[in-house]
Amino acid sequence: SDAELQEIYSFALDLGRRAGRILMDGVERRTGEASGRDEKRDVAGEEKMNAVDIVTQTDLDVEAFVLKEITERFPSHKFIGEETYSSGSSREYLITDEPTWCVDPLDGTVNYTHLFPMFCVSIAFILNGIPVVGIIYQPVLDTTYSALVGYGAWQDDGHHTKSRKSLPLVNNPKQVLPPNAPKGCIFSCEWGKDRRDTEGGNMWRKVNSFVNMAAEIGGRGGKGGMVHGVRSLGSATLDLAYVAAGSFDIWWEGGCWEWDVAAGICILREAGGLITTAHPPPNPETDPIEEVRLGSRLYLAIRPAGDSDTETGQQAQ
Ligand code: IPD
């Protein structure tokens, strides 16, 4: 029911912040003078797929904390967490129609080990395969991105914090590309963890796809269609938050898992942004726009139209 979803939203908001504090405790321990080099990196000694697919002790601690809190409060709900599921050899698509929590205790793990502040907690609640609550908490900046389906998306926390002003994220019609793209756009693309450098391999494909995508869009932009910048933050979750907030115009990645994107998808959709698997970006006049389903590996996100964009009506749907 609506009241239950509101309760889940408030619970998740609080949980995300408490989990974020555990991440910051880890940072403080590691930056303390007494800590040695390995402690500073906080790597739990385990590599998953390869040397960049790492797990920190903090990943494990935060996931255990979040799992415990959710199980105590909602014992009948299913739980999917990055560390619980990704250490096994089979990484199957696990989202069913049952009420399910999907959690990345620490997205941006490599950033975290290097003390680069682009890391966060990501918590989603999924019903019938659709993320209906999304919470992303970036503890270094003490910033929350959140959404409750049908109610909207917020930066900070909407109505819950008295001391900070909340910022509703724009909720304007979806659009295929920002007007005049790529002029003035910021693209973001992640490198992921598959570093095989073979034709058809992930790394090779990514570089090509990204360059081609930029060129495609560039072609449509015509003269003076200069992209403002290309970024790679190291956190797919924060990429989605920044697209939802309108700081990034386009984000692309070809290798994420449900826990990387579930919360961000909810926030982006509630903000009025678009997430699709299509590549290159669909043409609104000729292509049907397929909304992505969880379990895809390739994602392309486009920011919500801003007020001025919708006034001109350019390329807005
Ligand atoms: C990873 C990050 C990275 C992205 C990978 C993700 P993790 O998640 O979001 O930016 O490229 O696809 O798996 O391991 O830091 O939680």
Boltz pocket constraint, residues with backbone or C-beta under 6 A from the ligand:
constraints:
  - pocket:
      binder: B
      contacts: [[A, 54], [A, 82], [A, 104], [A, 106], [A, 107], [A, 108], [A, 109], [A, 110], [A, 190], [A, 191], [A, 192], [A, 193], [A, 233], [A, 234], [A, 235], [A, 236], [A, 237], [A, 253], [A, 255], [A, 256], [A, 257], [A, 260]]
      max_distance: 6.0
